[in-house]
Amino acid sequence: MTETITVETIVSAPTAAVWRAYVTPDDIKQWNAASDDWHTTAASIDLRIGGAFSSRMEAKDGSFGFDFAQKS
């Protein structure tokens, strides 16, 4: 079964800068957090056909963490 998630937002920034922030692992680690108590400790992305995306989000106090991954 394949599911689709659509996310939309308006960002006041140049398209190239937004795209770079969305697809660059170091940038993803800067903005991807559920709240100020969480952070993303690892991220990888391969935009090629058959590529994959993964990230690791952890509570800053070390109490919990989880991996999020999608493979084509």
N, C-alpha and C positions, 0 to 999 in steps of 0.2 A: 504494500500500500504506500502510495506517495502522498505526502501532505504538503501544502503550500502555505507559507506565512508571508503576509505582505505588511511591511512597516512603512509608514509615510511620515515625513516631518518637513518643516520649512526651516532652512538654515541660512542665515545671512552671511554667506561666505562664498568665495569663488568655487565653482563646481570642481575644479581640479584639486583644490585643497581639501574639500570634503571627501572626495573619492580617495585621495591619499590617506586621510585619517581612517577611513573605513577599511582599507585593504593593506595597511602597513602594520605588522605585528607590534612594533614599538609604540605606534600611535594608539592602537587598539588597547594596549595595556594602560594608557593614560586616561581614556574616557570610559571604558567598559566597567561599570561598577553598579551594583544594585543600590547602594547607599554609601555614605561616607565611612561606614564600618567595614566595607568590603573593598577588595582590589583584585585586579586580574594579574596573576603572577606569570602567566605564560600564554602565548598566542602564536599560532602559525596559520598560514593561508596559502593555498595554491589555486589560482584562478584558472588554470588550464582545464580543458575538458577532462573529466575523470579525477580532478583535483579534490582537495579536502580542506576543511576548516576545523580548527580546534582552539579552545581556550580553557584556562584553568582559573576559576574564581575562588577566592578564599576570604574568610572573615579575617580582619586584621589582627584579632586577638588569637588566631590560630585554632579556634574551637571547631571550625567546620570548613570544608571546601568541596568543590565538585568540578568535574570535567564536562565540558560541552563540546561535542564533536559531530560533524556532518561529513559524510563521505558520499561521493556520487555513485 
